[in-house]
Amino acid sequence: MNDHMLKRDPWMCGSTITIADYFASGILSLGELIGCGFADWPNVDAWYKRLQALPNWRQANAGLYAWASGTKGPEYMRA
């Protein structure tokens, strides 16, 4: 994703957000449960921040954030 899909374009399939962006964000957002970040992949990080800035992101992901707040505290192994 970082070096090919998001290197030139703001969204996974070009200049317009598609279902591919929503699908991939659902998978990557699970990393928030254990404190993963995307700083090592700047294009992915910028893309994920664009998604998080969408007007309905917080509301649509309320369940994820509630779950993530319940997992805070223990240290998880991250690769």
C-alpha positions as CSV (number, residue, x, y, z in Angstrom):
1,M,0.0,0.0,0.0
2,N,2.6,2.5,1.0
3,D,5.0,2.1,-1.9
4,H,2.6,1.4,-4.7
5,M,-1.1,2.2,-4.1
6,L,-0.8,5.3,-2.1
7,K,2.5,6.7,-3.4
8,R,0.9,9.0,-6.1
9,D,-2.8,9.1,-5.2
10,P,-4.7,10.1,-2.1
11,W,-6.9,7.0,-2.2
12,M,-6.2,3.3,-2.9
13,C,-7.7,3.3,-6.3
14,G,-6.9,6.8,-7.4
15,S,-8.3,10.3,-6.8
16,T,-11.7,9.2,-5.4
17,I,-12.4,7.3,-2.3
18,T,-13.9,3.8,-3.0
19,I,-15.1,0.7,-1.1
20,A,-11.4,-0.5,-1.2
21,D,-10.5,2.4,1.1
22,Y,-13.3,1.5,3.5
23,F,-12.5,-2.2,3.5
24,A,-8.8,-1.7,4.1
25,S,-9.4,0.9,6.8
26,G,-11.5,-1.6,8.6
27,I,-8.7,-4.1,8.7
28,L,-6.0,-1.5,9.6
29,S,-8.1,0.1,12.3
30,L,-7.9,-3.1,14.3
31,G,-4.3,-2.1,15.0
32,E,-5.7,0.6,17.3
33,L,-6.8,-2.1,19.7
34,I,-3.2,-2.8,20.5
35,G,-1.7,0.6,19.9
36,C,-0.2,0.1,16.4
37,G,0.7,3.2,14.4
38,F,1.7,3.7,10.8
39,A,4.5,6.3,11.2
40,D,6.9,3.8,9.4
41,W,4.7,4.0,6.4
42,P,4.1,7.7,5.7
43,N,1.7,7.2,2.8
44,V,-0.5,4.8,4.8
45,D,-0.3,7.1,7.8
46,A,-1.5,10.1,5.7
47,W,-4.2,8.0,4.0
48,Y,-5.5,6.7,7.4
49,K,-5.6,10.3,8.8
50,R,-7.6,11.4,5.7
51,L,-10.1,8.6,6.5
52,Q,-10.2,9.6,10.2
53,A,-11.0,13.2,9.1
54,L,-14.2,12.2,7.3
55,P,-17.3,13.6,8.9
56,N,-18.8,10.2,9.9
57,W,-15.6,8.4,10.8
58,R,-16.1,8.6,14.6
59,Q,-19.7,7.7,14.5
60,A,-19.2,4.8,12.1
61,N,-16.3,3.5,14.2
62,A,-17.8,4.1,17.6
63,G,-17.8,0.4,18.4
64,L,-14.1,0.1,17.5
65,Y,-13.2,3.0,19.8
66,A,-15.2,1.6,22.6
67,W,-13.5,-1.7,22.2
68,A,-10.0,0.0,21.9
69,S,-10.6,1.9,25.1
70,G,-11.2,-1.3,26.9
71,T,-7.9,-2.8,25.7
72,K,-5.8,0.1,26.9
73,G,-3.3,-0.6,29.6
74,P,-1.6,-4.0,28.8
75,E,1.5,-3.8,26.6
76,Y,1.1,-5.9,23.4
77,M,3.8,-7.3,21.2
78,R,3.8,-5.4,17.9
79,A,5.9,-6.2,14.9
